[in-house]
């Protein structure tokens, strides 16, 4: 029985976990509103330890980004990856469990944006995003000049490598986070396949 004045600690823990799960499914999976301040995100922000549910959602989002960006001409891939990593970072919960992952993925997106801006080709038609089953928000991608593409791809590849390394290091100081961050690091690192020079 639950006393009228306070919840039994076990009951409170189960209730908190249930609320976190119900609040995460839209915000970190297939939501079209990636706002970090969205109400669907607030339930999970206080999570102290990672969960398989949230980690798997992040991995699925990264796989969807890799699949989508890989379907475009190479000149659009850096901008596609930039946009989708930013979308994904906004869906990663704030707080002690995933806060560092959120920051690292967001920084990688920002650095890809700098590479994109320095090498953009505004003479080429922009690429409209095709259907992405998880990251549904429509995007428009700007090309990179073909004569600068290989150099830009190499720079972008280094950004992804550094992000994956930072994720691994971020998980080292917590046994509970380590396995989750290793998986996220591997998924981020797998996007390098999009950035191979010709």
C-alpha positions as CSV (number, residue, x, y, z in Angstrom):
1,X,0.0,0.0,0.0
2,X,1.1,3.6,-0.7
3,X,0.7,5.9,2.3
4,X,-1.3,9.1,1.7
5,X,1.6,11.4,2.6
6,X,4.5,10.0,0.5
7,X,5.2,7.4,-2.2
8,X,7.1,4.2,-1.4
9,X,10.6,4.7,-2.8
10,X,10.3,1.7,-5.2
11,X,6.9,2.9,-6.5
12,X,8.4,6.4,-7.0
13,X,11.3,5.0,-9.0
14,X,9.1,2.9,-11.2
15,X,6.8,5.9,-11.8
16,X,9.8,8.1,-12.7
17,X,11.1,5.6,-15.2
18,X,7.7,5.2,-16.8
19,X,7.4,8.9,-17.2
20,X,10.9,9.2,-18.7
21,X,10.1,6.4,-21.3
22,X,6.8,7.9,-22.4
23,X,8.4,11.3,-22.6
24,X,11.3,10.2,-24.8
25,X,9.7,8.3,-27.6
26,X,8.6,11.3,-29.7
27,X,11.4,13.7,-28.7
28,X,14.3,11.5,-29.5
29,X,12.8,9.2,-32.2
30,X,10.7,10.5,-35.0
31,X,9.5,13.9,-33.8
32,X,9.3,16.6,-36.4
33,X,9.9,19.2,-33.7
34,X,13.6,18.9,-32.5
35,X,13.4,21.8,-30.2
36,X,15.6,21.1,-27.1
37,X,13.0,22.9,-25.0
38,X,10.1,20.8,-26.2
39,X,7.8,19.4,-23.6
40,X,8.5,15.9,-24.8
41,X,12.1,16.2,-23.8
42,X,11.7,17.6,-20.3
43,X,10.7,14.2,-18.7
44,X,14.1,12.7,-19.6
45,X,16.4,15.6,-18.8
46,X,17.0,14.6,-15.2
47,X,18.0,11.0,-16.0
48,X,21.2,10.2,-14.1
49,X,22.1,7.1,-16.0
50,X,21.8,6.1,-19.7
51,X,19.1,3.7,-20.8
52,X,19.0,1.2,-23.7
53,X,15.9,2.9,-24.9
54,X,17.4,6.3,-25.4
55,X,20.7,5.0,-26.6
56,X,19.0,2.8,-29.2
57,X,17.0,5.8,-30.4
58,X,20.2,7.9,-30.9
59,X,21.8,5.0,-32.8
60,X,18.7,4.7,-35.0
61,X,18.7,8.4,-35.7
62,X,22.4,8.3,-36.7
63,X,21.8,5.3,-39.0
64,X,18.9,7.1,-40.6
65,X,21.1,10.2,-41.2
66,X,23.8,8.0,-42.7
67,X,21.4,6.3,-45.0
68,X,19.8,9.5,-46.1
69,X,23.0,11.5,-46.7
70,X,24.5,8.5,-48.5
71,X,21.7,8.7,-51.1
72,X,22.8,12.2,-52.4
73,X,25.6,13.3,-54.7
74,X,28.8,13.7,-52.7
75,X,28.7,17.5,-53.1
76,X,25.7,17.6,-50.7
77,X,26.8,15.1,-48.1
78,X,28.7,17.4,-45.7
79,X,25.7,19.8,-45.5
80,X,23.3,16.9,-45.1
81,X,25.4,15.4,-42.3
82,X,25.7,18.8,-40.7
83,X,21.9,19.3,-40.6
84,X,21.1,15.8,-39.4
85,X,23.8,15.8,-36.7
86,X,22.3,19.1,-35.4
87,X,18.8,17.5,-35.5
88,X,20.1,14.5,-33.6
89,X,22.0,16.6,-31.0
90,X,18.8,18.5,-30.2
91,X,17.0,15.2,-29.6
92,X,19.7,13.9,-27.1
93,X,18.5,14.6,-23.5
94,X,20.3,17.2,-21.4
95,X,21.5,16.2,-18.0
96,X,24.2,13.9,-16.6
97,X,23.4,10.8,-18.6
98,X,23.7,12.2,-22.1
99,X,24.7,15.9,-21.7
100,X,28.2,15.4,-22.9
101,X,27.1,13.3,-26.0
102,X,24.6,16.1,-26.8
103,X,27.4,18.7,-26.7
104,X,29.9,16.7,-28.7
105,X,27.5,15.9,-31.5
106,X,26.3,19.5,-31.6
107,X,29.9,20.8,-31.8
108,X,30.6,18.4,-34.7
109,X,27.6,19.7,-36.5
110,X,28.9,23.3,-36.0
111,X,32.3,22.4,-37.2
112,X,30.9,20.8,-40.3
113,X,28.9,24.0,-40.9
114,X,32.2,26.0,-40.9
115,X,33.6,23.7,-43.6
116,X,30.4,23.9,-45.6
117,X,30.4,27.7,-45.5
118,X,34.0,28.0,-46.6
119,X,33.5,25.7,-49.6
120,X,29.8,26.3,-50.6
121,X,28.9,26.4,-54.3
122,X,25.9,28.6,-54.7
123,X,25.8,28.2,-58.5
124,X,24.6,24.6,-58.1
125,X,20.9,23.9,-57.4
126,X,20.2,23.0,-53.8
127,X,19.2,19.5,-52.9
128,X,15.8,19.0,-51.1
129,X,15.8,16.3,-48.5
130,X,14.2,13.0,-49.3
131,X,12.0,11.2,-46.9
132,X,13.8,10.3,-43.7
133,X,11.8,7.9,-41.5
134,X,13.2,9.2,-38.3
135,X,14.4,12.7,-38.9
136,X,11.3,13.9,-40.8
137,X,11.9,17.7,-40.8
138,X,12.4,18.8,-44.4
139,X,15.8,20.3,-45.2
140,X,17.6,22.0,-48.1
141,X,21.2,21.1,-48.7
142,X,23.9,23.3,-50.3
143,X,26.6,21.9,-52.5
144,X,30.3,22.1,-52.0
145,X,32.5,23.2,-55.0
146,X,33.7,20.1,-56.7
147,X,37.2,21.4,-57.0
148,X,37.3,21.7,-53.2
149,X,35.3,18.6,-52.4
150,X,38.2,16.2,-51.6
151,X,39.9,18.7,-49.3
152,X,36.5,19.5,-47.6
153,X,35.8,15.7,-47.2
154,X,39.1,15.2,-45.5
155,X,38.4,18.0,-43.1
156,X,34.9,16.7,-42.4
157,X,36.3,13.2,-41.8
158,X,38.7,14.6,-39.1
159,X,35.7,16.3,-37.4
160,X,33.9,13.0,-37.2
161,X,37.0,11.2,-36.0
162,X,37.5,13.7,-33.2
163,X,33.8,13.6,-32.2
164,X,34.0,9.8,-31.9
165,X,37.2,10.0,-29.9
166,X,35.6,12.6,-27.6
167,X,32.6,10.4,-27.0
168,X,34.8,7.5,-26.0
169,X,36.7,9.7,-23.6
170,X,33.5,11.1,-22.2
171,X,32.3,7.6,-21.3
172,X,35.6,6.6,-19.6
173,X,34.9,8.3,-16.3
174,X,31.6,6.4,-15.7
175,X,31.1,2.7,-15.8
176,X,27.4,3.1,-16.4
177,X,27.9,5.5,-19.3
178,X,30.9,3.7,-20.9
179,X,29.0,1.0,-23.0
180,X,26.4,3.5,-24.1
181,X,29.0,6.1,-25.2
182,X,31.0,3.5,-27.0
183,X,27.9,2.6,-29.1
184,X,27.2,6.2,-29.9
185,X,30.9,6.8,-30.7
186,X,30.8,3.9,-33.2
187,X,27.6,5.1,-34.8
188,X,29.0,8.7,-35.2
189,X,32.3,7.2,-36.5
190,X,30.4,5.1,-39.1
191,X,29.3,8.3,-40.9
192,X,32.8,8.7,-42.1
193,X,31.8,6.4,-45.0
194,X,30.0,9.3,-46.4
195,X,33.1,11.5,-46.5
196,X,35.5,9.3,-48.5
197,X,37.6,11.2,-51.0
198,X,37.2,10.2,-54.7
